[in-house]
Amino acid sequence: MSKPTQAHLERTIPKNLSLEDKQQTLSKMQYYMGAKLIEVGIDPQSVLYRWSVKALEDKRICTLSAYWGDSKERLLSGEEPLTGSGLINCARGNASTGVAKTAQLCGYANDIERFQSALQQTMAEMGLEISSLNNLLK
């Protein structure tokens, strides 16, 4: 049996939670993920982390994913880019890292134009206007 090369941690956060409490929850998730990786013999500094945020009516589902080994290489290769709601959720969760890093984390490697085109097309198809993603489309 092959060894796992990725891990995921999910938390549901109420939308009305204060910004400070949200940030504390996300920080705890990062700390816990790092501790778990150390536990299984993975260097947390060598891992690629990706956030995903799914917005629901009264809550947000935040997922922290860690990739290493083969999974990290596949993600960075640009061969398996995210599409649909997965692309929207990843872009929303990583938008603060800038367009180049977000494109990479969404599986588009260094092809920023293809990432922006896919994001814009997906938003149009889903009828979404997400102001927090506008900085990724410029």
Biotite code that builds the C-alpha atoms (Angstrom):
import biotite.structure as struc

atoms = struc.array([
    struc.Atom([0.000, 0.000, 0.000], chain_id="A", res_id=1, res_name="MET", atom_name="CA", element="C"),
    struc.Atom([1.342, 3.428, -0.933], chain_id="A", res_id=2, res_name="SER", atom_name="CA", element="C"),
    struc.Atom([1.908, 6.107, 1.646], chain_id="A", res_id=3, res_name="LYS", atom_name="CA", element="C"),
    struc.Atom([-0.462, 9.101, 1.704], chain_id="A", res_id=4, res_name="PRO", atom_name="CA", element="C"),
    struc.Atom([0.881, 12.320, 0.199], chain_id="A", res_id=5, res_name="THR", atom_name="CA", element="C"),
    struc.Atom([-1.852, 14.712, 1.295], chain_id="A", res_id=6, res_name="GLN", atom_name="CA", element="C"),
    struc.Atom([-3.946, 15.574, 4.324], chain_id="A", res_id=7, res_name="ALA", atom_name="CA", element="C"),
    struc.Atom([-7.069, 17.687, 4.808], chain_id="A", res_id=8, res_name="HIS", atom_name="CA", element="C"),
    struc.Atom([-8.529, 19.418, 7.849], chain_id="A", res_id=9, res_name="LEU", atom_name="CA", element="C"),
    struc.Atom([-11.997, 20.993, 7.795], chain_id="A", res_id=10, res_name="GLU", atom_name="CA", element="C"),
    struc.Atom([-13.794, 23.343, 10.174], chain_id="A", res_id=11, res_name="ARG", atom_name="CA", element="C"),
    struc.Atom([-17.219, 24.959, 9.996], chain_id="A", res_id=12, res_name="THR", atom_name="CA", element="C"),
    struc.Atom([-17.191, 28.592, 11.115], chain_id="A", res_id=13, res_name="ILE", atom_name="CA", element="C"),
    struc.Atom([-20.329, 30.696, 11.671], chain_id="A", res_id=14, res_name="PRO", atom_name="CA", element="C"),
    struc.Atom([-20.409, 33.787, 9.428], chain_id="A", res_id=15, res_name="LYS", atom_name="CA", element="C"),
    struc.Atom([-21.309, 36.034, 12.356], chain_id="A", res_id=16, res_name="ASN", atom_name="CA", element="C"),
    struc.Atom([-18.159, 35.049, 14.291], chain_id="A", res_id=17, res_name="LEU", atom_name="CA", element="C"),
    struc.Atom([-15.863, 38.012, 14.966], chain_id="A", res_id=18, res_name="SER", atom_name="CA", element="C"),
    struc.Atom([-12.853, 38.467, 12.680], chain_id="A", res_id=19, res_name="LEU", atom_name="CA", element="C"),
    struc.Atom([-10.505, 37.835, 15.617], chain_id="A", res_id=20, res_name="GLU", atom_name="CA", element="C"),
    struc.Atom([-12.220, 34.529, 16.441], chain_id="A", res_id=21, res_name="ASP", atom_name="CA", element="C"),
    struc.Atom([-12.162, 33.456, 12.776], chain_id="A", res_id=22, res_name="LYS", atom_name="CA", element="C"),
    struc.Atom([-8.446, 34.179, 12.545], chain_id="A", res_id=23, res_name="GLN", atom_name="CA", element="C"),
    struc.Atom([-7.820, 32.297, 15.769], chain_id="A", res_id=24, res_name="GLN", atom_name="CA", element="C"),
    struc.Atom([-9.683, 29.255, 14.432], chain_id="A", res_id=25, res_name="THR", atom_name="CA", element="C"),
    struc.Atom([-7.682, 29.317, 11.185], chain_id="A", res_id=26, res_name="LEU", atom_name="CA", element="C"),
    struc.Atom([-4.418, 29.675, 13.111], chain_id="A", res_id=27, res_name="SER", atom_name="CA", element="C"),
    struc.Atom([-5.341, 26.695, 15.269], chain_id="A", res_id=28, res_name="LYS", atom_name="CA", element="C"),
    struc.Atom([-6.018, 24.678, 12.116], chain_id="A", res_id=29, res_name="MET", atom_name="CA", element="C"),
    struc.Atom([-2.547, 25.495, 10.765], chain_id="A", res_id=30, res_name="GLN", atom_name="CA", element="C"),
    struc.Atom([-0.920, 24.605, 14.073], chain_id="A", res_id=31, res_name="TYR", atom_name="CA", element="C"),
    struc.Atom([-2.830, 21.323, 14.348], chain_id="A", res_id=32, res_name="TYR", atom_name="CA", element="C"),
    struc.Atom([-2.008, 20.360, 10.749], chain_id="A", res_id=33, res_name="MET", atom_name="CA", element="C"),
    struc.Atom([1.686, 21.027, 11.362], chain_id="A", res_id=34, res_name="GLY", atom_name="CA", element="C"),
    struc.Atom([1.645, 18.966, 14.558], chain_id="A", res_id=35, res_name="ALA", atom_name="CA", element="C"),
    struc.Atom([-0.063, 16.052, 12.794], chain_id="A", res_id=36, res_name="LYS", atom_name="CA", element="C"),
    struc.Atom([2.440, 16.176, 9.945], chain_id="A", res_id=37, res_name="LEU", atom_name="CA", element="C"),
    struc.Atom([5.340, 16.042, 12.402], chain_id="A", res_id=38, res_name="ILE", atom_name="CA", element="C"),
    struc.Atom([3.625, 13.105, 14.115], chain_id="A", res_id=39, res_name="GLU", atom_name="CA", element="C"),
    struc.Atom([3.668, 11.090, 10.879], chain_id="A", res_id=40, res_name="VAL", atom_name="CA", element="C"),
    struc.Atom([7.219, 12.116, 9.950], chain_id="A", res_id=41, res_name="GLY", atom_name="CA", element="C"),
    struc.Atom([6.539, 14.871, 7.412], chain_id="A", res_id=42, res_name="ILE", atom_name="CA", element="C"),
    struc.Atom([8.414, 18.180, 7.627], chain_id="A", res_id=43, res_name="ASP", atom_name="CA", element="C"),
    struc.Atom([5.684, 20.865, 7.772], chain_id="A", res_id=44, res_name="PRO", atom_name="CA", element="C"),
    struc.Atom([8.064, 23.358, 6.122], chain_id="A", res_id=45, res_name="GLN", atom_name="CA", element="C"),
    struc.Atom([8.360, 21.193, 2.977], chain_id="A", res_id=46, res_name="SER", atom_name="CA", element="C"),
    struc.Atom([4.605, 20.903, 2.458], chain_id="A", res_id=47, res_name="VAL", atom_name="CA", element="C"),
    struc.Atom([2.450, 22.975, 0.101], chain_id="A", res_id=48, res_name="LEU", atom_name="CA", element="C"),
    struc.Atom([-0.662, 24.292, 1.889], chain_id="A", res_id=49, res_name="TYR", atom_name="CA", element="C"),
    struc.Atom([-3.907, 25.235, 0.162], chain_id="A", res_id=50, res_name="ARG", atom_name="CA", element="C"),
    struc.Atom([-7.014, 26.796, 1.698], chain_id="A", res_id=51, res_name="TRP", atom_name="CA", element="C"),
    struc.Atom([-10.532, 26.266, 0.430], chain_id="A", res_id=52, res_name="SER", atom_name="CA", element="C"),
    struc.Atom([-13.542, 28.253, 1.629], chain_id="A", res_id=53, res_name="VAL", atom_name="CA", element="C"),
    struc.Atom([-17.087, 27.222, 0.817], chain_id="A", res_id=54, res_name="LYS", atom_name="CA", element="C"),
    struc.Atom([-19.628, 29.897, 1.710], chain_id="A", res_id=55, res_name="ALA", atom_name="CA", element="C"),
    struc.Atom([-23.074, 28.788, 2.837], chain_id="A", res_id=56, res_name="LEU", atom_name="CA", element="C"),
    struc.Atom([-25.970, 30.900, 4.109], chain_id="A", res_id=57, res_name="GLU", atom_name="CA", element="C"),
    struc.Atom([-24.974, 31.204, 7.752], chain_id="A", res_id=58, res_name="ASP", atom_name="CA", element="C"),
    struc.Atom([-21.553, 29.541, 7.866], chain_id="A", res_id=59, res_name="LYS", atom_name="CA", element="C"),
    struc.Atom([-18.325, 28.918, 6.009], chain_id="A", res_id=60, res_name="ARG", atom_name="CA", element="C"),
    struc.Atom([-16.598, 25.619, 5.621], chain_id="A", res_id=61, res_name="ILE", atom_name="CA", element="C"),
    struc.Atom([-12.840, 26.170, 5.720], chain_id="A", res_id=62, res_name="CYS", atom_name="CA", element="C"),
    struc.Atom([-10.540, 23.390, 4.584], chain_id="A", res_id=63, res_name="THR", atom_name="CA", element="C"),
    struc.Atom([-6.776, 23.361, 4.950], chain_id="A", res_id=64, res_name="LEU", atom_name="CA", element="C"),
    struc.Atom([-5.068, 20.884, 2.655], chain_id="A", res_id=65, res_name="SER", atom_name="CA", element="C"),
    struc.Atom([-1.408, 19.854, 2.820], chain_id="A", res_id=66, res_name="ALA", atom_name="CA", element="C"),
    struc.Atom([0.404, 18.289, -0.135], chain_id="A", res_id=67, res_name="TYR", atom_name="CA", element="C"),
    struc.Atom([3.835, 16.647, -0.278], chain_id="A", res_id=68, res_name="TRP", atom_name="CA", element="C"),
    struc.Atom([5.634, 14.133, -2.472], chain_id="A", res_id=69, res_name="GLY", atom_name="CA", element="C"),
    struc.Atom([3.743, 13.036, -5.593], chain_id="A", res_id=70, res_name="ASP", atom_name="CA", element="C"),
    struc.Atom([0.632, 15.073, -4.716], chain_id="A", res_id=71, res_name="SER", atom_name="CA", element="C"),
    struc.Atom([2.672, 18.256, -4.421], chain_id="A", res_id=72, res_name="LYS", atom_name="CA", element="C"),
    struc.Atom([4.406, 17.592, -7.742], chain_id="A", res_id=73, res_name="GLU", atom_name="CA", element="C"),
    struc.Atom([1.066, 16.956, -9.513], chain_id="A", res_id=74, res_name="ARG", atom_name="CA", element="C"),
    struc.Atom([-0.439, 20.122, -8.041], chain_id="A", res_id=75, res_name="LEU", atom_name="CA", element="C"),
    struc.Atom([2.508, 22.248, -9.136], chain_id="A", res_id=76, res_name="LEU", atom_name="CA", element="C"),
    struc.Atom([2.678, 20.690, -12.611], chain_id="A", res_id=77, res_name="SER", atom_name="CA", element="C"),
    struc.Atom([-0.522, 22.343, -13.828], chain_id="A", res_id=78, res_name="GLY", atom_name="CA", element="C"),
    struc.Atom([-1.779, 19.053, -15.268], chain_id="A", res_id=79, res_name="GLU", atom_name="CA", element="C"),
    struc.Atom([-4.832, 18.782, -12.988], chain_id="A", res_id=80, res_name="GLU", atom_name="CA", element="C"),
    struc.Atom([-6.311, 22.279, -12.546], chain_id="A", res_id=81, res_name="PRO", atom_name="CA", element="C"),
    struc.Atom([-9.419, 22.797, -10.477], chain_id="A", res_id=82, res_name="LEU", atom_name="CA", element="C"),
    struc.Atom([-12.686, 23.655, -12.180], chain_id="A", res_id=83, res_name="THR", atom_name="CA", element="C"),
    struc.Atom([-16.217, 24.607, -11.163], chain_id="A", res_id=84, res_name="GLY", atom_name="CA", element="C"),
    struc.Atom([-16.986, 25.182, -7.505], chain_id="A", res_id=85, res_name="SER", atom_name="CA", element="C"),
    struc.Atom([-13.620, 23.685, -6.508], chain_id="A", res_id=86, res_name="GLY", atom_name="CA", element="C"),
    struc.Atom([-11.867, 26.472, -8.416], chain_id="A", res_id=87, res_name="LEU", atom_name="CA", element="C"),
    struc.Atom([-14.086, 29.146, -6.838], chain_id="A", res_id=88, res_name="ILE", atom_name="CA", element="C"),
    struc.Atom([-13.583, 27.770, -3.317], chain_id="A", res_id=89, res_name="ASN", atom_name="CA", element="C"),
    struc.Atom([-9.800, 27.521, -3.744], chain_id="A", res_id=90, res_name="CYS", atom_name="CA", element="C"),
    struc.Atom([-9.508, 30.996, -5.296], chain_id="A", res_id=91, res_name="ALA", atom_name="CA", element="C"),
    struc.Atom([-11.630, 32.463, -2.486], chain_id="A", res_id=92, res_name="ARG", atom_name="CA", element="C"),
    struc.Atom([-9.511, 30.760, 0.180], chain_id="A", res_id=93, res_name="GLY", atom_name="CA", element="C"),
    struc.Atom([-6.153, 31.784, -1.294], chain_id="A", res_id=94, res_name="ASN", atom_name="CA", element="C"),
    struc.Atom([-6.883, 35.181, -2.910], chain_id="A", res_id=95, res_name="ALA", atom_name="CA", element="C"),
    struc.Atom([-4.859, 37.039, -0.289], chain_id="A", res_id=96, res_name="SER", atom_name="CA", element="C"),
    struc.Atom([-1.663, 35.295, -1.485], chain_id="A", res_id=97, res_name="THR", atom_name="CA", element="C"),
    struc.Atom([-1.805, 37.059, -4.862], chain_id="A", res_id=98, res_name="GLY", atom_name="CA", element="C"),
    struc.Atom([-2.718, 35.939, -8.359], chain_id="A", res_id=99, res_name="VAL", atom_name="CA", element="C"),
    struc.Atom([0.476, 33.963, -9.128], chain_id="A", res_id=100, res_name="ALA", atom_name="CA", element="C"),
    struc.Atom([0.362, 31.896, -5.931], chain_id="A", res_id=101, res_name="LYS", atom_name="CA", element="C"),
    struc.Atom([-3.419, 31.404, -6.159], chain_id="A", res_id=102, res_name="THR", atom_name="CA", element="C"),
    struc.Atom([-3.108, 30.192, -9.758], chain_id="A", res_id=103, res_name="ALA", atom_name="CA", element="C"),
    struc.Atom([-0.453, 27.733, -8.627], chain_id="A", res_id=104, res_name="GLN", atom_name="CA", element="C"),
    struc.Atom([-2.522, 26.506, -5.677], chain_id="A", res_id=105, res_name="LEU", atom_name="CA", element="C"),
    struc.Atom([-5.561, 26.040, -7.926], chain_id="A", res_id=106, res_name="CYS", atom_name="CA", element="C"),
    struc.Atom([-3.497, 23.747, -10.164], chain_id="A", res_id=107, res_name="GLY", atom_name="CA", element="C"),
    struc.Atom([-2.647, 26.133, -13.019], chain_id="A", res_id=108, res_name="TYR", atom_name="CA", element="C"),
    struc.Atom([1.125, 26.181, -12.383], chain_id="A", res_id=109, res_name="ALA", atom_name="CA", element="C"),
    struc.Atom([2.505, 29.453, -13.828], chain_id="A", res_id=110, res_name="ASN", atom_name="CA", element="C"),
    struc.Atom([-0.247, 29.929, -16.432], chain_id="A", res_id=111, res_name="ASP", atom_name="CA", element="C"),
    struc.Atom([-1.915, 32.977, -14.901], chain_id="A", res_id=112, res_name="ILE", atom_name="CA", element="C"),
    struc.Atom([-3.869, 33.839, -18.062], chain_id="A", res_id=113, res_name="GLU", atom_name="CA", element="C"),
    struc.Atom([-5.437, 30.356, -18.216], chain_id="A", res_id=114, res_name="ARG", atom_name="CA", element="C"),
    struc.Atom([-6.262, 30.587, -14.491], chain_id="A", res_id=115, res_name="PHE", atom_name="CA", element="C"),
    struc.Atom([-7.893, 34.012, -14.857], chain_id="A", res_id=116, res_name="GLN", atom_name="CA", element="C"),
    struc.Atom([-9.847, 32.885, -17.910], chain_id="A", res_id=117, res_name="SER", atom_name="CA", element="C"),
    struc.Atom([-11.087, 29.731, -16.152], chain_id="A", res_id=118, res_name="ALA", atom_name="CA", element="C"),
    struc.Atom([-12.011, 31.705, -13.025], chain_id="A", res_id=119, res_name="LEU", atom_name="CA", element="C"),
    struc.Atom([-13.891, 34.348, -15.001], chain_id="A", res_id=120, res_name="GLN", atom_name="CA", element="C"),
    struc.Atom([-15.700, 31.715, -17.076], chain_id="A", res_id=121, res_name="GLN", atom_name="CA", element="C"),
    struc.Atom([-16.653, 29.692, -13.986], chain_id="A", res_id=122, res_name="THR", atom_name="CA", element="C"),
    struc.Atom([-17.966, 32.772, -12.204], chain_id="A", res_id=123, res_name="MET", atom_name="CA", element="C"),
    struc.Atom([-20.062, 33.662, -15.281], chain_id="A", res_id=124, res_name="ALA", atom_name="CA", element="C"),
    struc.Atom([-21.402, 30.115, -15.635], chain_id="A", res_id=125, res_name="GLU", atom_name="CA", element="C"),
    struc.Atom([-22.357, 29.999, -11.959], chain_id="A", res_id=126, res_name="MET", atom_name="CA", element="C"),
    struc.Atom([-23.791, 33.531, -11.994], chain_id="A", res_id=127, res_name="GLY", atom_name="CA", element="C"),
    struc.Atom([-21.406, 34.698, -9.283], chain_id="A", res_id=128, res_name="LEU", atom_name="CA", element="C"),
    struc.Atom([-20.039, 38.160, -8.613], chain_id="A", res_id=129, res_name="GLU", atom_name="CA", element="C"),
    struc.Atom([-17.488, 37.782, -5.831], chain_id="A", res_id=130, res_name="ILE", atom_name="CA", element="C"),
    struc.Atom([-15.809, 41.086, -5.074], chain_id="A", res_id=131, res_name="SER", atom_name="CA", element="C"),
    struc.Atom([-12.991, 39.418, -3.118], chain_id="A", res_id=132, res_name="SER", atom_name="CA", element="C"),
    struc.Atom([-11.876, 37.681, -6.343], chain_id="A", res_id=133, res_name="LEU", atom_name="CA", element="C"),
    struc.Atom([-11.699, 40.853, -8.458], chain_id="A", res_id=134, res_name="ASN", atom_name="CA", element="C"),
    struc.Atom([-8.022, 41.388, -7.581], chain_id="A", res_id=135, res_name="ASN", atom_name="CA", element="C"),
    struc.Atom([-7.267, 37.998, -9.171], chain_id="A", res_id=136, res_name="LEU", atom_name="CA", element="C"),
    struc.Atom([-8.893, 38.960, -12.468], chain_id="A", res_id=137, res_name="LEU", atom_name="CA", element="C"),
    struc.Atom([-6.961, 42.203, -13.149], chain_id="A", res_id=138, res_name="LYS", atom_name="CA", element="C"),
])
